Every structure is written in structure tokens, then in C-alpha cells.
Amino acid sequence: MSQSTLVYDIRNSRYLNITGRCTLRCQFCPKHNGSKQVHEYQLDLDHQPKADELIPLLGEVSQFDEYVFCGYGEPTLNLATLLSVAREIKRRGGRVRVNTDGLGNLFHRRNILPELAEVVDALSISLNADTEAAYLKHCQPKLKGAYESLWDFIRMAPGYIEQVQVSAIEGLEGVDIDRCRALVLDAKAQFKHRKLGVVG
């Protein structure tokens, strides 16, 4: 049995891969194009890891700029593990960022931002489209009302989390990157302009 990669390092950050499950089926995601790899790391998971599997792998927090919950799934789907591990990182003086599709509230049917706010310094939210039609086409959400819920999350997040960055990808058909930027700035969040096919 191949060993699942639970942590991997890019530049000065340690990434935590805590679930393979996702609320989206993004057509541009490498895992839907036959690859489960980022840089040299194989990110396919055979189970949902628990906090006690991840905490021993944190290493020395002072050596990392931040810890990023980001694998090939949506980290908020394994919320209990995320919160437990993040709490331990904060206890040791580390910094925590969560990469999310912004659908955690829709999935859990409640506002999870207050819980995240206790242990998370920064959120990176994937918007990817300035219209619902383009979002449905490229991201293919599994939950109804996903685009509306994503925007609710984006607008609420800056009230809870110190740093909120929202990204969109240049090169997706039918997506107006400048309109994405304007909408994000209007929601009082930072905008991150990404390019199609560039990961990590």
C-alpha cells in the first residue's frame, strides 16, 4: 500500500492534506485530468486522516512561514481534524491558512466561520467565475445553491478572519477576470489573480 502524503512543503510553508473529498468537480483540477500530484507530491488519500495522525508531522513551527490546509480535497469537509490541528499549531505559535472553495457553510448547514476564526489567520477562497453560469460550467458543484452560498461566505469572511484572499483563474472560458477582481474588492477581500495550469 502506498503511503498517503499528509504533509508536503512548498517554499517555506508546510501544507496539510486532510481530505480527498470535495464539494466541487472543477474541470481544470488536475485530479479530474488523471493526476493526483502537486510538485513531486502524490496527494491521493485512502482515508480521512485524524488530528493524531497529523500533529506528529507538524515539525518545528518556527521553521515555517505558515501551515496551509490544502490538498486535493476541500479541507472544511474534515472540519474536526482541521480545527484540532490548527488549534495545536496556534498553541505552538504558528500561523494557519486554509485554502477553501467557500462552501463549508453550505455543506455543514451552519456558519463555520466563528469556529475557523478561533484558529485560522488567513483564508484563501477560490471564486473562479464572475457569473453563476460560468461557475456551474467550470466547477460543477455537487450542492444546490453553491454559487450564492460561496458569495455569502466571501462577504462574511472578512468580519471573522484577518486576511481573506479570493482567487480567480485567468484563461477559463467565459470568465471576466477584471469583473471578478471588482466583485471581490467590493466584498472587502483581497484579490489573487491566478493563471490556468499554474499550481502551488
C-alpha positions as CSV (number, residue, x, y, z in Angstrom):
1,M,0.0,0.0,0.0
2,S,1.5,3.4,-0.9
3,Q,1.8,5.8,1.9
4,S,-0.6,8.8,1.7
5,T,1.1,12.2,1.7
6,L,-0.4,14.0,4.7
7,V,2.1,16.9,4.8
8,Y,4.2,18.4,2.0
9,D,6.4,21.5,1.8
10,I,6.3,24.2,-0.9
11,R,8.8,27.0,-0.4
12,N,8.7,27.9,3.4
13,S,5.2,26.6,4.0
14,R,4.1,23.2,5.2
15,Y,0.9,22.0,3.5
16,L,-1.6,19.7,5.3
17,N,-3.6,17.3,3.1
18,I,-6.5,16.3,5.3
19,T,-9.2,15.0,2.8
20,G,-9.7,13.7,-0.7
21,R,-13.4,14.6,-0.6
22,C,-14.6,17.8,-2.4
23,T,-17.8,19.7,-2.9
24,L,-16.8,20.6,-6.5
25,R,-15.7,18.7,-9.6
26,C,-13.6,21.5,-11.2
27,Q,-12.9,20.7,-14.8
28,F,-9.5,22.4,-14.5
29,C,-8.4,20.4,-11.4
30,P,-5.5,18.1,-12.2
31,K,-7.3,15.2,-10.3
32,H,-10.0,15.2,-13.0
33,N,-7.3,15.0,-15.6
34,G,-5.6,11.9,-14.3
35,S,-3.1,13.5,-11.9
36,K,-3.1,13.5,-8.1
37,Q,0.2,15.2,-7.9
38,V,1.4,18.7,-6.9
39,H,5.1,19.3,-7.5
40,E,6.6,15.9,-6.6
41,Y,4.0,15.0,-4.1
42,Q,1.3,12.3,-4.6
43,L,-1.8,13.6,-2.8
44,D,-4.2,10.7,-3.2
45,L,-5.6,9.7,0.3
46,D,-7.0,6.3,1.2
47,H,-8.8,7.6,4.3
48,Q,-9.8,10.8,6.1
49,P,-6.8,11.5,8.5
50,K,-7.5,12.3,12.1
51,A,-5.7,15.0,14.1
52,D,-3.5,12.5,16.0
53,E,-2.0,11.4,12.6
54,L,-1.2,14.9,11.5
55,I,0.1,16.5,14.8
56,P,3.3,14.4,14.9
57,L,4.1,15.6,11.3
58,L,3.9,19.3,12.1
59,G,7.6,19.6,12.7
60,E,9.1,22.7,14.3
61,V,6.7,25.6,13.8
62,S,9.4,28.3,13.8
63,Q,10.8,26.8,10.6
64,F,7.7,27.5,8.5
65,D,6.1,30.8,7.5
66,E,2.7,29.2,7.7
67,Y,0.8,26.0,7.7
68,V,-1.7,25.7,4.9
69,F,-4.7,23.3,4.9
70,C,-4.7,22.5,1.2
71,G,-4.6,19.1,-0.5
72,Y,-6.7,17.5,-3.2
73,G,-9.9,17.9,-1.3
74,E,-11.9,20.6,0.5
75,P,-10.4,20.9,4.0
76,T,-13.6,22.1,5.6
77,L,-15.2,18.7,4.9
78,N,-12.9,17.3,7.5
79,L,-13.6,20.1,9.9
80,A,-12.9,18.4,13.2
81,T,-9.4,17.4,12.1
82,L,-8.8,20.9,10.7
83,L,-9.8,22.7,13.9
84,S,-7.9,20.3,16.2
85,V,-4.7,20.5,14.2
86,A,-5.0,24.3,13.7
87,R,-5.5,24.7,17.4
88,E,-2.3,22.8,18.1
89,I,-0.4,24.9,15.5
90,K,-1.6,28.1,17.1
91,R,-0.7,26.8,20.6
92,R,2.9,26.4,19.3
93,G,2.9,29.9,17.9
94,G,2.4,29.0,14.2
95,R,0.4,30.7,11.5
96,V,-2.6,29.0,9.8
97,R,-4.1,29.5,6.4
98,V,-7.0,27.5,4.9
99,N,-7.5,27.1,1.1
100,T,-11.2,26.6,0.6
101,D,-13.9,26.6,-2.1
102,G,-16.0,28.6,0.3
103,L,-18.8,26.0,0.5
104,G,-18.2,24.9,4.1
105,N,-21.3,26.7,5.4
106,L,-23.5,25.1,2.7
107,F,-22.0,21.7,3.4
108,H,-22.3,21.9,7.2
109,R,-25.6,23.8,7.1
110,R,-24.4,26.4,9.6
111,N,-21.9,29.2,9.8
112,I,-18.5,27.6,10.5
113,L,-16.6,31.0,10.3
114,P,-16.7,31.6,14.1
115,E,-15.0,28.2,14.7
116,L,-12.4,28.9,12.0
117,A,-11.8,32.4,13.4
118,E,-10.5,31.0,16.7
119,V,-7.6,29.1,15.0
120,V,-7.2,30.5,11.4
121,D,-5.2,33.6,10.4
122,A,-5.9,33.6,6.7
123,L,-8.4,32.2,4.2
124,S,-7.7,31.7,0.5
125,I,-11.1,31.3,-1.2
126,S,-11.5,30.0,-4.8
127,L,-14.1,32.0,-6.7
128,N,-13.1,31.1,-10.2
129,A,-16.0,32.7,-12.0
130,D,-17.9,36.1,-12.1
131,T,-21.2,34.5,-13.1
132,E,-23.2,31.5,-11.8
133,A,-23.4,30.1,-15.3
134,A,-19.6,30.0,-15.7
135,Y,-19.2,28.7,-12.2
136,L,-21.6,25.8,-12.8
137,K,-19.8,25.0,-16.1
138,H,-16.2,25.0,-14.8
139,C,-16.6,24.0,-11.1
140,Q,-19.7,21.7,-11.3
141,P,-20.7,21.9,-7.7
142,K,-22.4,18.9,-6.1
143,L,-24.6,21.1,-3.8
144,K,-27.5,23.2,-4.9
145,G,-27.2,27.0,-4.4
146,A,-23.4,26.7,-4.3
147,Y,-22.6,30.0,-6.1
148,E,-24.9,32.1,-3.9
149,S,-23.5,30.4,-0.8
150,L,-20.0,31.0,-1.9
151,W,-20.7,34.7,-2.2
152,D,-22.3,34.8,1.2
153,F,-19.2,33.2,2.6
154,I,-16.9,35.6,0.8
155,R,-18.8,38.6,2.1
156,M,-19.0,37.3,5.7
157,A,-15.4,36.1,6.0
158,P,-13.6,39.4,6.4
159,G,-15.8,40.0,9.5
160,Y,-14.2,36.9,11.1
161,I,-10.8,36.3,9.6
162,E,-8.0,38.9,9.5
163,Q,-6.7,38.1,6.0
164,V,-9.2,36.9,3.3
165,Q,-7.9,36.4,-0.2
166,V,-10.2,35.4,-3.1
167,S,-8.7,34.0,-6.3
168,A,-9.9,33.6,-9.9
169,I,-8.1,32.0,-12.8
170,E,-7.3,33.8,-16.0
171,G,-7.9,31.6,-19.0
172,L,-11.2,30.0,-18.1
173,E,-13.7,30.3,-21.0
174,G,-16.4,32.9,-20.3
175,V,-14.8,34.3,-17.1
176,D,-14.1,38.0,-16.9
177,I,-11.1,38.3,-14.6
178,D,-11.5,42.1,-14.1
179,R,-15.1,41.7,-13.1
180,C,-14.0,39.0,-10.6
181,R,-11.5,41.5,-9.1
182,A,-14.1,44.2,-8.8
183,L,-16.6,42.0,-7.1
184,V,-14.0,40.7,-4.7
185,L,-12.7,44.1,-3.7
186,D,-16.3,45.3,-3.3
187,A,-16.7,42.4,-0.8
188,K,-13.8,43.9,1.2
189,A,-11.5,41.0,0.4
190,Q,-8.1,40.8,-1.3
191,F,-8.0,39.5,-4.9
192,K,-5.5,37.0,-6.2
193,H,-5.1,36.7,-10.0
194,R,-4.1,33.1,-11.0
195,K,-3.2,31.7,-14.3
196,L,-4.7,28.4,-15.7
197,G,-2.4,25.4,-15.2
198,V,-0.1,27.0,-12.6
199,V,-0.4,25.2,-9.2
200,G,1.2,26.0,-5.9
